[in-house]
């Protein structure tokens, strides 16, 4: 399982872990009943606190993406990938809305915001 942590982002590390695991599930890399690495294993692999991984796993479980069996591990739950994609689109929409509002507060025109968005998309 390939997870990359970016400490320069303003996104908390546990959210980065959650988002990336959700993406792995949506893309079919992680499938129903696949076993996730143990909290200790993933924390060592990512060089982050075990509490951070535990928080990410707890959130994934509370949202229905994983199931934890005490003494056995954490497994990918049966998920509706379309529902997951829709949830991620909602999160992206909220982030874009915040960015647009920030741009407007700074006095940037909608046209300049669109141009900037296109420039970023071209990457």
C-alpha positions as CSV (number, residue, x, y, z in Angstrom):
1,X,0.0,0.0,0.0
2,X,1.6,3.2,-1.2
3,X,0.8,6.3,1.0
4,X,2.8,9.5,0.7
5,X,2.7,12.0,3.5
6,X,3.3,15.7,2.6
7,X,4.2,17.6,5.8
8,X,4.2,20.9,3.9
9,X,0.5,20.7,3.3
10,X,-1.9,22.3,5.7
11,X,-3.9,19.1,5.7
12,X,-3.5,17.0,8.9
13,X,-1.5,13.8,8.4
14,X,-4.4,11.6,9.5
15,X,-6.6,13.2,6.9
16,X,-4.0,12.5,4.2
17,X,-3.9,8.9,5.3
18,X,-7.7,8.6,5.2
19,X,-8.0,10.4,1.8
20,X,-5.3,8.2,0.2
21,X,-6.8,4.9,1.6
22,X,-10.2,6.0,0.2
23,X,-8.7,6.7,-3.2
24,X,-7.0,3.2,-3.1
25,X,-10.4,1.7,-2.4
26,X,-12.1,3.7,-5.1
27,X,-9.5,2.8,-7.7
28,X,-9.8,-0.9,-6.8
29,X,-6.2,-1.2,-5.5
30,X,-7.7,-2.1,-2.1
31,X,-10.7,-4.4,-2.4
32,X,-13.3,-5.8,0.0
33,X,-11.7,-7.9,2.8
34,X,-8.2,-6.8,2.0
35,X,-6.2,-6.5,5.2
36,X,-4.7,-3.0,6.0
37,X,-1.2,-2.9,7.6
38,X,-1.3,-2.9,11.4
39,X,-1.3,0.5,13.1
40,X,2.3,-0.1,14.2
41,X,3.5,-1.3,10.8
42,X,2.0,1.7,9.0
43,X,3.3,4.2,11.5
44,X,6.8,2.8,11.2
45,X,6.5,2.7,7.4
46,X,5.3,6.3,7.2
47,X,7.5,7.5,10.1
48,X,4.5,9.0,11.9
49,X,2.9,8.4,15.3
50,X,0.9,5.3,15.9
51,X,-1.8,7.5,17.4
52,X,-2.1,9.3,14.0
53,X,-2.6,6.0,12.2
54,X,-5.1,4.9,14.8
55,X,-7.1,8.1,14.4
56,X,-7.1,7.6,10.6
57,X,-8.3,4.0,10.9
58,X,-10.9,4.9,13.5
59,X,-12.3,7.6,11.1
60,X,-12.3,5.1,8.2
61,X,-14.2,2.6,10.3
62,X,-16.7,5.2,11.5
63,X,-17.4,6.2,7.9
64,X,-17.9,2.5,7.0
65,X,-14.9,2.0,4.8
66,X,-13.1,-0.5,7.1
67,X,-13.9,-3.1,9.7
68,X,-11.6,-3.8,12.7
69,X,-11.6,-7.2,14.2
70,X,-9.9,-7.1,17.6
71,X,-6.8,-9.2,17.5
72,X,-7.1,-9.8,13.7
73,X,-6.6,-6.5,12.1
74,X,-8.4,-3.9,10.0
75,X,-10.1,-4.9,6.7
76,X,-11.6,-3.1,3.8
77,X,-15.4,-3.2,4.1
78,X,-17.8,-3.7,1.3
79,X,-18.1,-0.2,-0.2
80,X,-20.0,1.4,-2.9
81,X,-17.3,3.0,-5.0
82,X,-19.8,5.4,-6.7
83,X,-20.8,6.7,-3.2
84,X,-17.2,7.1,-2.3
85,X,-16.5,9.1,-5.4
86,X,-19.5,11.3,-4.7
87,X,-18.2,11.9,-1.2
88,X,-14.8,12.9,-2.5
89,X,-16.4,15.2,-5.1
90,X,-18.3,16.9,-2.3
91,X,-15.1,17.5,-0.3
92,X,-13.4,18.9,-3.4
93,X,-16.3,21.1,-4.1
94,X,-16.1,22.5,-0.6
95,X,-12.4,23.1,-0.9
96,X,-12.8,24.9,-4.3
97,X,-15.6,27.0,-2.8
98,X,-13.2,28.1,0.0
99,X,-10.5,28.9,-2.5
100,X,-13.0,31.0,-4.6
101,X,-14.2,32.9,-1.6
102,X,-10.6,33.6,-0.5
103,X,-9.8,34.9,-4.0
104,X,-12.9,37.2,-3.9
105,X,-12.0,38.5,-0.5
106,X,-8.6,39.3,-1.9
107,X,-10.2,41.3,-4.7
108,X,-9.4,38.8,-7.5
109,X,-11.9,38.8,-10.3
110,X,-13.9,35.7,-11.2
111,X,-12.2,35.8,-14.6
112,X,-8.7,35.8,-13.0
113,X,-9.8,33.0,-10.7
114,X,-10.9,30.9,-13.7
115,X,-7.6,31.7,-15.5
116,X,-5.6,30.6,-12.5
117,X,-7.7,27.4,-12.2
118,X,-7.1,26.6,-15.9
119,X,-3.4,27.3,-15.4
120,X,-3.2,24.9,-12.4
121,X,-5.1,22.2,-14.3
122,X,-2.6,22.3,-17.2
123,X,-0.1,21.7,-14.5
